[in-house]
Amino acid sequence: MSSDDIYADQAKHLVDEVIDHAIKRLETSLSLNEREKTFESIRISSEVNSRQSTFVKEENYEVKDVKWLTIDEFTEEKAEQKIHDFIKTWQYENSWQYCIDFLGEDPHDYDTRYRFRVRWSIPTRRKPIPRATACVYFSFVVSTIKPKHYPVDVLFVFEGNRLVHKPGQSRFREKWLKDIIESKVMMMQMVEF
């Protein structure tokens, strides 16, 4: 048995012990009626969040994408327009507003990376200046060694997350933007001026 297998077994054993301890604690500290409600909610949430339900694809749903620029076609203005076109494929409420800012370019040995920020907010009549915004950062990787007819690599990431998305490979969720804004609002409520 390799050392990785030993660590994996120990981790599984530790997680099982923690879960068993939590369930025993629930059993002893809650009344019968509360316990039934709690265990029912645990069972339902575990069914909803199970691995099978997480990776089930919705029938008839296709992740939409746009035709991105080639290395030869690339300009900052065209890249910004492609971001607009790509965002139009996302499904979100009409109350969201966004603006795109060019953040700069970073030259590297074999490519140049162009960075853009898409800042999202929900302005209202009562609060035209929103309390918080959510950002999505786009990077265009323009190779200096690939042939000019090759497409530019496009990557994007949501503020506060490490998961890097590639257009056409992940489905946009409006909840991601709402979560960013909610966490910022909660943080501002905790800070006293």
Solvent accessible surface area in square Angstrom, and as a share of the most:
residue,aa,sasa,rsa
1,M,172,0.77
2,S,61,0.40
3,S,68,0.44
4,D,107,0.55
5,D,70,0.36
6,I,75,0.38
7,Y,144,0.55
8,A,46,0.36
9,D,66,0.34
10,Q,108,0.48
11,A,54,0.42
12,K,132,0.56
13,H,114,0.51
14,L,110,0.55
15,V,82,0.47
16,D,80,0.41
17,E,86,0.39
18,V,91,0.52
19,I,89,0.45
20,D,75,0.39
21,H,121,0.54
22,A,49,0.38
23,I,64,0.32
24,K,127,0.54
25,R,163,0.59
26,L,43,0.21
27,E,78,0.35
28,T,118,0.69
29,S,80,0.52
30,L,47,0.23
31,S,62,0.40
32,L,115,0.57
33,N,94,0.48
34,E,91,0.41
35,R,69,0.25
36,E,102,0.46
37,K,134,0.57
38,T,37,0.22
39,F,60,0.25
40,E,75,0.34
41,S,62,0.40
42,I,74,0.38
43,R,119,0.43
44,I,83,0.42
45,S,52,0.34
46,S,63,0.41
47,E,96,0.43
48,V,96,0.55
49,N,108,0.56
50,S,35,0.22
51,R,180,0.66
52,Q,136,0.60
53,S,54,0.35
54,T,86,0.50
55,F,144,0.60
56,V,106,0.61
57,K,176,0.75
58,E,97,0.44
59,E,156,0.70
60,N,159,0.82
61,Y,73,0.28
62,E,131,0.59
63,V,51,0.29
64,K,102,0.43
65,D,66,0.34
66,V,33,0.19
67,K,154,0.65
68,W,30,0.10
69,L,10,0.05
70,T,27,0.16
71,I,14,0.07
72,D,106,0.55
73,E,74,0.33
74,F,26,0.11
75,T,58,0.33
76,E,61,0.27
77,E,128,0.57
78,K,99,0.42
79,A,0,0.00
80,E,57,0.26
81,Q,91,0.40
82,K,45,0.19
83,I,0,0.00
84,H,54,0.24
85,D,40,0.21
86,F,4,0.02
87,I,0,0.00
88,K,145,0.61
89,T,32,0.19
90,W,23,0.08
91,Q,109,0.48
92,Y,60,0.23
93,E,91,0.41
94,N,145,0.74
95,S,53,0.34
96,W,7,0.02
97,Q,101,0.45
98,Y,56,0.21
99,C,62,0.37
100,I,21,0.10
101,D,40,0.21
102,F,76,0.32
103,L,65,0.32
104,G,15,0.15
105,E,85,0.38
106,D,48,0.25
107,P,106,0.67
108,H,89,0.40
109,D,127,0.66
110,Y,140,0.53
111,D,19,0.10
112,T,22,0.13
113,R,92,0.34
114,Y,33,0.13
115,R,87,0.32
116,F,1,0.00
117,R,57,0.21
118,V,0,0.00
119,R,85,0.31
120,W,0,0.00
121,S,16,0.10
122,I,61,0.31
123,P,45,0.28
124,T,75,0.43
125,R,237,0.87
126,R,228,0.83
127,K,110,0.47
128,P,91,0.57
129,I,148,0.75
130,P,41,0.25
131,R,119,0.43
132,A,10,0.08
133,T,36,0.21
134,A,0,0.00
135,C,10,0.06
136,V,0,0.00
137,Y,74,0.28
138,F,1,0.00
139,S,30,0.20
140,F,1,0.00
141,V,25,0.14
142,V,17,0.10
143,S,14,0.09
144,T,84,0.49
145,I,123,0.62
146,K,82,0.35
147,P,65,0.41
148,K,124,0.53
149,H,134,0.60
150,Y,93,0.36
151,P,83,0.52
152,V,7,0.04
153,D,56,0.29
154,V,7,0.04
155,L,54,0.27
156,F,6,0.03
157,V,38,0.22
158,F,2,0.01
159,E,42,0.19
160,G,84,0.81
161,N,74,0.38
162,R,228,0.83
163,L,119,0.59
164,V,86,0.49
165,H,12,0.05
166,K,86,0.36
167,P,18,0.11
168,G,27,0.26
169,Q,136,0.60
170,S,34,0.22
171,R,57,0.21
172,F,20,0.08
173,R,108,0.39
174,E,31,0.14
175,K,129,0.55
176,W,74,0.26
177,L,0,0.00
178,K,75,0.32
179,D,60,0.31
180,I,17,0.09
181,I,30,0.15
182,E,101,0.45
183,S,61,0.40
184,K,60,0.26
185,V,31,0.18
186,M,118,0.53
187,M,117,0.52
188,M,77,0.34
189,Q,117,0.52
190,M,148,0.66
191,V,71,0.41
192,E,160,0.72
193,F,226,0.94
